[in-house]
Every structure is written in structure tokens, then in C-alpha cells.
């Protein structure tokens, strides 16, 4: 374990780029591994989560290599072309890697074993086991549908129509990836729209995907057994990673930073919408399109924030950003009320509990009422001075390091290693802007 401490930051200044989007990186590798030909990927996130997915895909039959200039190449096996893996597929900390690969494997006629780290082994897999079983796959999992588990993929898949019971892009994607190797049409209906990177990339790889607004939500229909064609792409910077330097700049007096090349997909933009409502000085420039995704440069200046009410309907578009939004709320004037956060309980940690415990330890008044989180901002810098348990959760670790940079006293986290799952180089990047994050005694 590597403990880290974050002390009083200088005003953050300068330009930076954050690593590639985690969601898009997983999907690019998976679809490249199911396509015919060579896909070249620039800007792939080289974080532990994505590297685990790459290793699993190699076990399944794809050839994946990294060139010296950082471009990744993926030689795919074609739709339905994977083979039985020799060993256990260990997805480490990655819920996305595990759930998306379970989907793709479910309609391949072989058996595969999946596991992950302590955090992933606690997370619910029943939400994908249930729809994937309807294709004809069989699963043997631990109590409550937890990893490790075995999946026996089906040789005669039946396409399904599935309405998402939870707003989860991972579940939607698992179903669509299973549908790739099923004949006929697989349809997912999502009552609340979730990130659409799978749909965008499926089209990029020439699958036929129809999207329509229907009475009960957004309907996505995939025509099965397409011949996916290799398709190069450049992965945009991850807005969920940009969130950390962005909030750090907002709460640190005198800051003025630019983050270049950030994904601004509307289904991921909830945090920025919320921060703008709180009075944040954030502007975008040079909007452009890259591989079917919108990107732009962001400018963020220190701001006087005020509390707001965040509706439950916005949660899917900022589901990973609540830890750092709660930190911003702790520096704001007045009360911020965040509704509809039940899903935070089943992330890399129970994030509702982790946010609440960490903020309380830092002297912030916070309450959890059912699925609602209430943070009382005193309009001044919180006390800080606490040691926070990161709980194998990268975003909890980064959120509290951001808090420590602007609080009255430094904040320590017990373990910063998991930051590498999504944001390798976080400490270096933050310090290059003016933060003071360093190794600490555990
Ligand atoms: C992700 C979807 C979200 C998100 C996760 C990445 C994805 O999870 O929290 O970090 O890439 O599809 P859920 O599908 O569980 O909401």
C-alpha cells in the first residue's frame, strides 16, 4: 500500500491532458478483438483496468500490442471467433472489464472462469447474469452472483429484448455484446439513458445499430452476427478523470487551468452541468468530433461556489463524479442535495458510505438520507487534517487528495495504488499544476 498526503496547494496553473477515456478504451479493445483486421488505437488509457481487459482478450484469441509511440494495435478474431481461455480471466478492480467481457463470452460456445480483486469480488454480477442467461448461457457464481464465477457460453444463442431494471451502461453493453454473436435482433430498452459509447463504437466498427425514443425510454436494436470491420480510433481524454483537476482548480484560490481534448459526450456531462449551476467558471473551446465522440478543450478558473439540488435524473450522466462533486460541495456556500444515489453503494466501494465517512473526518457536515446525500458547505475551507481509507477505490482516493489540497490541514489517504486503475500519472499531473501531493507514512 502506498499512502499519500495532499497539503496546501499553490494556485493551479497551466495546461494539461488527462489519460484516455476508460469506458471507450475497454470497448475499443473488445470490439477490435471481435473485428476482422487490424485496429489501431491512439490515446488508449494505459491504466490497470484496461490492461486487464487487454490481457483477458489475448487469452480469448486476440493479438494486442503496443508500439513504441504509444499506439495500440488489435488483431481481432471476428464475431464469434474467440476460443476457450486457458486460465482464469482476472479483471482486477474493473467492473466494466468483467461485465462487458461476460457479455461477449456468453454467446461463445466455451467455458470461461472470471475473477477479480477484493473489491470486484464484492460487486453484484447478477445484474448481467440474469439477461445473459436468457441468451442461453449458464453461470455458476458465488452467493449473490459474485465472482469468481464460471460461464458456460451457449452454442445456440437466442436474441433477447431486455428492459434495463437499473440504469447501467455496463449491463446495456453486456447485453449488446452478447447480441453480437446471436442471430436476429437484440434489443435493449433503457428507461433512463446511460453512456452510449458502446452504441457509438459498434457503429464505428460497422455494426447495424438503430436507436429510437419510445414511450418507455431509449430503444437500441442491434442486428446480430455482423462482420465487424477493424476501425482505427483516437480515444478522447476521460471527463471522469478531468473532473479531479477541474474541481481542484475551482476550489483553490487564484487557479486558472486548461484541460485539452476532453470528451464532452452529453451522457457523461452531468458534473459540468452541475458545477456551472453552482457558479463554476468553466468554459469550453474548440468543440470537435473524434471517432464518433465529441471532444473540446476546457478552461477552469477558481470560483465561488454555492449549493444546489442535483436531481436523480442526472445521476447516470455523472455517476462516477459524486465523490469529487461532494468535495466541491464541501467548499461551496450552502447546502448541496444529491438525489438518486443508490447505485453508488455498488461501485468499487460503497461510495455513499465512503464519501460520508471521509467528509465527516475532514470536518464537513454531511448526511445520508436513503439514497440522498446532503453536504452542508460552510462557504469556507473545511478543516481537513484526516486520514481517509481509500477502500480499493481510485475515485475516493483522488477526491480526498483534491480536498486536502485546499483544506486547512493536509489530508492523507491510506492507499493511492488504485489510482492507477483509471488515472496513471495523477500525482505527477496534479503537482505539475501546483498541487502538493507526496508519499506519506502509512
Ligand atoms: C461504466 C458504467 C458505469 C460507471 C463505470 C463505467 C461503463 O457503471 O460507473 O465506471 O464503462 O459502462 P454502471 O454501468 O454500473 O452504472
Boltz pocket constraint, residues with backbone or C-beta under 6 A from the ligand:
constraints:
  - pocket:
      binder: B
      contacts: [[A, 22], [A, 23], [A, 24], [A, 96], [A, 167], [A, 168], [A, 169], [A, 170], [A, 171], [A, 173], [A, 195], [A, 319], [A, 320], [A, 343]]
      max_distance: 6.0
